[in-house]
Amino acid sequence: MARLPTLLPAKLATQIAEDSRIVILEGDITLENLGLNNETVSELRDSVSICIHAAASLNLKANLTKTSKSVVQPSMAFAALALEFRYLKRFVFVSTAYTNAFMHFLPLNGSGRQDCFVEEKIYPLPTGNDERDPFLEFEDIERTGDTPDYSSVPHPFAYAYAKHLTERLLLRMFEKEGKQRMLTILRPSCFGPAESEPSPYFETPGSAPATSVLSVALASLPKKALFTSNLADPSKATLDEVPVDIVVNRLIAHVAYDTDGCVHAVSGETGRRPIQEMIHAGISLRKWWWPAPNIVWCSDETDPKKVCAISKTFGLCGCSFLFSDIKTANIWSKMDRHDREKWYLWTRRDPKDFSDLAVRSQTAGVLLQQWLLKRHKIPPRITRVLIPEKGLAAEIKRRNEILELQKFLGAQDKCNTKHHGTAVYVKAVAENET
C-alpha cells in the first residue's frame, strides 16, 4: 500500500486507495500462503473466481537459482492455492513472449537466419531426449542450481527459461486437477510505456527494458561499441515493444472471452521497431559535447569480452521475432464498436517514430543517476548534465502544437493547394525536431 504513491500518479494512487471495491492485502509471494493469514486465505477460498499472477522480479542478470526463487517457486505456490478456490474460473499467469527465445539461437541449415516465427503454444526444449517431466527439472534446480534442460539449450538468460519451465509446471498442475481449460498463459513481449492509460508515456523506472537501454545510450563512453547478431542482415533486427496498457487490455479481454492456453500480448508484425534505427535515435539525444560511440555490428560468435554492455545484458538486440497473435485477432472480430473503442488491443503508434525516446529520456535519466550513484558513488547533481533537458510536459506540449499546425495546414490544403508545400515543410520540421 505504501508503494502506490511511488509507482502511480498521485491522483490515481488516491483513487485506488479510497475505492471501496478494491481490497489491498499485504502479502509476500515468496512465503507460504503468499504471506497471508489463515483467516484471509479461508475468505479467498470461498469468494475468489479469477486470479491474475503478474508478480515477478525482472532481472536478466540473475542466475537460475535466484530466478527460480522469484519466478518458479512463487508461481507454483500461487497456483496450488488457487486450485483450492471453490469458485475458480480463470487463473492467468503473466509469462513472457520470450520463453521460446532459444529458437532464435538454434543451428540452421541452408540460408541465413531471418525472422523467428513463434506461435501461441509451448515449444518443447531441443535437448535431444524425450521431453522430461518439468517437476524433475525443478528438482534439479532445487538440488544443484542447474538442470541439463537449461545448460544444454541456448537460452538468452535464466529468466526466459524460468518462465518456460513455469508454464509447463502450471499446465501439469491444472491438468492433474482436470482444470487445464481454466489456465491462461499471457505472454507480453517487451514492455513499453503506456499509450494512453493511466497517462501517455507512463512507466516506472526499470519497467521498460528499452528505456533502460536508453539510459546506457545517453552516457556510454564515446568509443567503439560492438553489438552481436546472428541475422543474415543485422539491419533487419527488430524489437517487439508493446505499451503496458495494451497488455492490460488484452489480459482483460481474454479473461472476458474465456480464452485458455498461451496468448501473446505483442505489437505484432506491423508494430515491431527496427533496433538499429532505435539505438541511433537514442544516441542522438546525447548532449552535444558528449561524442557518440561508434556502433559496429558483428557475428554472435564474437568474443563476449569485446561486446558492449547493452548487447551483453539485452541479448536479444540482434534478433527478430514474429509473434503470432491470432487469438487476439479472433476475439477482436467478436467485439462490438463500443468495446473496441474502450479496449483497444493494438498499439496505434508508428514503430518508426522515435520521438517517444525524447520523453522517455527523463525516466532513462533517473535510471542512469541511480546506477552511477550505486556503482560509482557519483551524485545526481553531477550526472544530471548527461540527461537531455527536454522535460515531459515541454515535449508533449511542443509536439501537440506541431500536430495542431499540421492538421490546420492539412485542412487548408484541401481548399487551396498553395499550402501543400508549407504543410510538407512543417511535417519535415516536426520529424526533425522530435
C-alpha positions in Angstrom: 0.0 0.0 0.0 2.8 2.4 0.9 4.4 1.9 -2.6 1.4 3.0 -4.6 2.2 6.8 -4.5 5.8 5.9 -5.7 4.5 3.8 -8.6 1.4 5.7 -9.8 0.4 9.3 -10.4 -0.8 10.8 -7.0 -4.4 11.2 -8.1 -4.7 7.6 -9.4 -3.0 6.2 -6.3 -5.5 8.1 -4.1 -8.5 6.8 -6.1 -7.3 3.2 -5.8 -6.7 3.6 -2.0 -10.1 5.1 -1.4 -12.2 2.8 -3.7 -14.3 0.6 -1.5 -14.4 -2.0 -4.3 -10.7 -2.6 -4.0 -9.2 -4.5 -1.1 -5.4 -4.4 -0.8 -3.8 -7.2 1.1 -0.3 -7.0 2.5 1.5 -10.2 1.5 4.7 -11.8 0.1 4.5 -14.3 -2.8 7.7 -16.0 -1.6 6.1 -17.1 1.7 3.7 -19.8 2.5 0.1 -18.9 1.5 1.5 -15.8 -0.1 2.3 -14.4 3.3 -1.4 -14.1 4.2 -3.0 -15.2 7.5 -5.3 -18.2 7.7 -8.5 -16.1 8.0 -7.7 -14.2 4.8 -6.8 -17.4 2.9 -10.1 -19.0 4.0 -12.1 -16.0 2.8 -10.3 -16.1 -0.5 -11.1 -19.8 -0.9 -14.8 -19.0 -0.6 -15.0 -15.9 -2.8 -12.4 -15.5 -5.5 -13.1 -16.7 -9.0 -10.4 -15.1 -11.1 -6.7 -15.0 -10.2 -4.1 -12.9 -12.1 -0.4 -13.7 -11.2 1.7 -10.8 -12.5 4.2 -10.6 -9.7 7.9 -11.4 -10.5 11.3 -10.0 -10.4 12.6 -8.9 -13.9 16.3 -9.3 -13.5 18.0 -10.5 -16.7 21.4 -10.8 -15.0 20.2 -13.1 -12.1 21.4 -16.8 -12.2 19.0 -19.7 -12.4 18.9 -20.4 -8.6 17.9 -16.8 -7.8 15.4 -16.6 -10.7 13.8 -19.8 -9.7 13.1 -18.4 -6.2 11.5 -15.3 -7.6 9.7 -16.8 -10.6 9.1 -20.5 -10.5 8.5 -21.2 -6.8 6.0 -18.4 -6.1 4.1 -19.2 -9.3 3.7 -22.8 -8.2 2.6 -21.8 -4.7 0.0 -19.3 -6.0 -1.4 -21.9 -8.5 -1.6 -24.6 -5.8 -3.5 -22.1 -3.6 -5.8 -21.0 -6.4 -6.7 -24.6 -7.3 -8.3 -24.8 -3.8 -10.6 -21.9 -4.5 -14.2 -23.2 -4.7 -15.4 -20.8 -7.4 -12.2 -20.6 -9.5 -13.0 -19.9 -13.2 -9.7 -18.5 -14.5 -6.1 -18.4 -13.5 -3.9 -16.1 -15.5 -0.1 -16.5 -15.4 1.7 -13.5 -16.9 4.7 -15.0 -18.6 6.8 -13.6 -21.5 6.8 -14.0 -25.3 10.5 -14.7 -25.0 10.0 -18.1 -23.3 10.8 -19.6 -26.7 13.7 -17.2 -27.4 16.1 -20.2 -27.6 14.6 -21.0 -31.0 16.4 -18.0 -32.5 19.8 -19.4 -31.5 19.4 -22.9 -32.7 21.7 -24.1 -35.6 20.4 -23.5 -39.1 20.9 -25.4 -42.3 20.9 -23.5 -45.6 20.0 -19.8 -45.9 20.8 -17.2 -43.4 18.6 -16.5 -40.4 15.7 -14.0 -40.6 12.5 -13.7 -38.6 11.9 -16.3 -35.9 8.1 -17.1 -36.1 6.6 -18.1 -32.7 3.1 -19.5 -32.3 0.9 -19.3 -29.2 1.9 -22.6 -27.8 4.6 -24.2 -25.6 7.5 -25.4 -27.7 9.5 -28.4 -26.4 13.1 -27.8 -25.5 15.6 -29.3 -28.0 17.5 -31.4 -25.5 17.9 -34.4 -27.8 15.8 -36.6 -25.4 12.1 -37.1 -24.9 10.5 -34.2 -23.1 11.3 -34.5 -19.4 8.8 -34.1 -16.6 9.1 -30.4 -15.6 8.9 -31.4 -12.0 12.2 -33.3 -12.5 13.8 -30.1 -13.9 12.6 -28.2 -10.9 14.1 -30.8 -8.6 17.4 -30.5 -10.4 17.4 -26.7 -9.8 16.5 -27.1 -6.2 19.2 -29.7 -5.6 22.1 -28.4 -7.8 21.1 -24.9 -9.0 21.1 -26.1 -12.6 19.5 -28.6 -15.0 20.5 -30.0 -18.4 17.3 -28.6 -19.8 18.8 -25.1 -19.1 22.5 -25.6 -19.6 22.3 -27.6 -22.9 19.8 -25.2 -24.6 20.8 -21.7 -25.8 18.5 -19.6 -23.6 19.5 -15.9 -23.8 19.0 -15.5 -20.0 17.8 -17.6 -17.0 14.6 -15.5 -16.8 13.4 -16.8 -20.2 14.0 -20.5 -19.2 12.4 -20.0 -15.8 9.2 -18.7 -17.4 9.2 -21.6 -19.9 9.6 -24.1 -17.1 6.8 -22.4 -15.1 4.4 -22.5 -18.0 4.9 -26.3 -18.2 4.7 -26.8 -14.4 1.4 -24.9 -14.1 -0.1 -26.7 -17.1 0.7 -30.1 -15.4 -0.7 -28.9 -12.1 -4.0 -27.8 -13.8 -4.2 -31.0 -15.9 -3.8 -33.1 -12.8 -6.9 -31.5 -11.4 -8.8 -31.6 -14.7 -8.9 -27.8 -14.9 -6.5 -27.1 -17.7 -9.2 -25.0 -19.5 -9.1 -22.6 -16.6 -5.4 -21.7 -17.2 -4.4 -18.7 -19.4 -0.8 -18.0 -20.0 -0.4 -14.4 -21.1 2.9 -13.7 -22.9 3.7 -10.0 -23.2 6.8 -9.1 -25.4 9.0 -6.2 -24.3 7.0 -3.9 -22.0 6.9 -0.2 -23.1 5.5 3.0 -21.7 1.7 3.3 -21.8 -0.1 4.5 -24.9 -2.9 6.3 -23.0 -3.7 4.8 -19.6 -3.2 6.0 -16.9 -1.4 8.7 -19.0 0.6 8.8 -22.2 4.2 7.6 -21.8 3.5 6.4 -18.2 6.2 4.0 -16.9 8.0 3.3 -13.7 11.8 3.4 -13.7 13.1 -0.1 -14.7 9.8 -1.4 -16.0 10.6 -0.9 -19.7 13.8 -2.6 -20.9 14.2 -0.2 -23.9 14.2 2.8 -21.6 16.9 1.1 -19.6 18.9 0.6 -22.8 18.4 4.3 -23.5 19.9 5.2 -20.1 23.1 3.5 -21.2 23.0 5.1 -24.7 22.9 8.5 -23.1 26.1 8.0 -21.1 28.2 5.3 -22.7 31.8 6.2 -23.4 32.4 7.6 -26.9 34.3 4.6 -28.2 33.7 1.6 -30.4 30.6 -0.4 -29.3 30.2 -4.0 -30.6 26.7 -5.4 -31.0 26.2 -9.0 -31.9 23.6 -10.5 -34.2 23.0 -13.9 -35.8 20.8 -12.5 -38.5 22.0 -12.7 -42.1 21.3 -8.9 -42.2 21.6 -7.2 -38.8 19.7 -4.2 -40.0 16.6 -6.4 -40.0 16.8 -6.9 -36.3 13.5 -5.7 -34.6 12.1 -5.1 -31.1 8.6 -6.1 -30.4 7.7 -3.5 -27.7 4.1 -3.3 -26.5 2.6 -0.5 -24.4 1.8 -1.7 -20.9 -1.9 -0.5 -21.1 -2.3 -2.6 -24.3 -1.1 -5.6 -22.4 -3.6 -4.9 -19.7 -6.4 -4.5 -22.2 -5.6 -7.8 -23.8 -5.5 -9.6 -20.5 -8.9 -8.3 -19.5 -10.4 -9.1 -23.0 -9.1 -12.6 -23.0 -10.4 -13.2 -19.4 -13.8 -11.8 -20.5 -13.8 -14.1 -23.6 -12.7 -17.1 -21.5 -9.5 -17.8 -23.6 -7.3 -20.6 -22.4 -3.8 -21.7 -23.2 -1.0 -19.4 -24.4 -1.9 -15.9 -25.6 0.6 -13.3 -27.0 0.3 -9.7 -25.9 2.6 -8.1 -28.5 2.8 -5.4 -31.2 3.0 -8.0 -33.9 4.3 -7.9 -37.4 3.5 -4.3 -38.3 4.3 -2.8 -34.8 7.9 -4.0 -34.4 10.6 -1.4 -34.1 13.9 -1.5 -36.1 16.6 -1.9 -33.5 19.4 -0.2 -35.3 17.4 2.9 -36.0 16.1 2.9 -32.5 19.6 2.8 -31.0 20.8 5.6 -33.3 17.8 7.7 -32.3 18.6 7.2 -28.7 22.2 8.1 -29.1 21.2 11.3 -31.0 19.7 12.6 -27.7 23.1 12.8 -26.1 24.4 16.2 -25.1 26.2 18.0 -28.0 29.5 18.0 -26.1 29.4 14.2 -25.5 30.5 12.4 -28.7 28.5 9.4 -29.9 30.0 5.9 -29.7 30.9 4.1 -33.0 28.3 1.3 -33.4 29.5 -1.8 -35.1 27.5 -5.0 -35.7 29.2 -8.3 -35.8 28.6 -12.1 -35.6 27.2 -13.6 -32.4 30.4 -15.7 -32.4 32.5 -12.6 -31.4 34.5 -12.8 -28.2 31.9 -11.9 -25.4 34.6 -9.8 -23.7 34.6 -7.4 -26.6 30.8 -7.0 -26.8 29.3 -3.8 -25.4 27.3 -3.7 -22.2 23.9 -3.2 -23.9 24.4 -6.2 -26.2 25.6 -8.4 -23.3 22.7 -7.5 -20.9 19.9 -7.4 -23.5 20.9 -10.5 -25.6 18.1 -10.1 -28.0 19.3 -6.8 -29.6 20.4 -8.6 -32.7 17.3 -10.8 -33.1 14.0 -10.5 -34.9 10.9 -12.4 -33.6 7.5 -12.5 -35.2 4.9 -13.5 -32.6 1.6 -14.8 -33.7 -1.4 -13.1 -32.1 -4.2 -14.9 -33.9 -6.2 -15.4 -30.6 -6.4 -11.7 -30.1 -7.5 -11.2 -33.7 -10.2 -13.8 -33.1 -11.8 -12.0 -30.1 -11.3 -8.6 -31.8 -13.6 -9.8 -34.5 -16.3 -10.6 -31.9 -16.1 -7.3 -30.1 -18.7 -4.6 -30.8 -17.8 -1.0 -31.7 -18.1 0.3 -28.2 -15.8 -2.3 -26.7 -13.3 -1.8 -29.5 -13.1 1.9 -28.7 -12.8 1.3 -24.9 -10.5 -1.8 -25.0 -8.1 -1.2 -27.9 -5.9 -4.2 -28.4 -3.1 -2.9 -30.7 -0.7 0.0 -30.4 -1.5 2.9 -32.7 2.0 4.4 -32.6 4.2 4.4 -35.6 7.0 1.9 -34.8 9.5 4.1 -36.8 8.6 7.3 -35.0 11.2 7.6 -32.3 10.0 10.9 -30.8 8.9 8.9 -27.7 12.5 8.5 -26.8 12.8 12.2 -26.0 10.1 11.8 -23.5 11.5 8.6 -22.1 14.9 10.1 -21.7 13.7 11.7 -18.4 13.0 8.2 -16.9 16.2 6.9 -18.5 18.0 9.8 -16.7 16.6 8.7 -13.4 17.9 5.1 -14.0 21.2 6.5 -15.1 21.6 8.6 -11.9 20.6 5.7 -9.7 23.1 3.3 -11.4 26.0 5.8 -11.3 25.3 6.6 -7.7 25.2 2.9 -6.7 28.0 1.7 -8.8 30.4 4.7 -8.8 29.2 6.9 -6.0 28.7 9.8 -8.4 25.9 12.1 -7.0 22.9 13.0 -9.2 23.8 16.7 -9.3 26.9 15.7 -11.3 25.3 13.1 -13.6 22.3 15.2 -14.5 24.4 17.0 -17.0 24.1 13.9 -19.2 20.3 14.0 -19.3 18.5 15.7 -22.2 16.9 18.9 -21.0 13.5 18.4 -22.7 11.0 17.5 -19.9 7.8 15.5 -20.4 5.4 18.5 -20.3 7.5 20.6 -22.7 8.0 17.8 -25.1 4.3 16.8 -25.3 3.2 20.5 -25.5 5.6 21.2 -28.4 4.6 18.0 -30.3 0.9 18.8 -29.8 1.5 22.3 -31.1 3.2 20.9 -34.2 0.4 18.3 -34.8 -2.2 21.0 -34.5 -0.4 23.1 -37.1 -0.1 20.1 -39.4 -3.9 19.5 -39.1 -4.6 23.1 -39.8 -2.4 23.2 -42.8 -3.8 19.9 -44.0 -7.4 21.2 -43.8 -6.4 24.4 -45.6 -4.6 22.3 -48.2 -7.9 20.6 -49.2 -9.3 24.0 -50.1 -6.1 25.6 -51.6 -3.2 23.7 -53.0 -0.8 26.6 -52.4 -0.5 25.4 -48.7 0.8 22.0 -49.7 4.5 23.0 -49.7 4.1 24.6 -46.3 2.4 21.5 -44.9 5.2 19.3 -46.2 7.8 21.7 -44.7 6.1 21.7 -41.3 5.9 17.9 -41.3 9.7 17.7 -42.0 10.4 20.2 -39.2 8.2 18.1 -36.8 10.0 14.9 -37.8 13.4 16.6 -37.4 12.6 18.3 -34.2 11.3 15.2 -32.5 
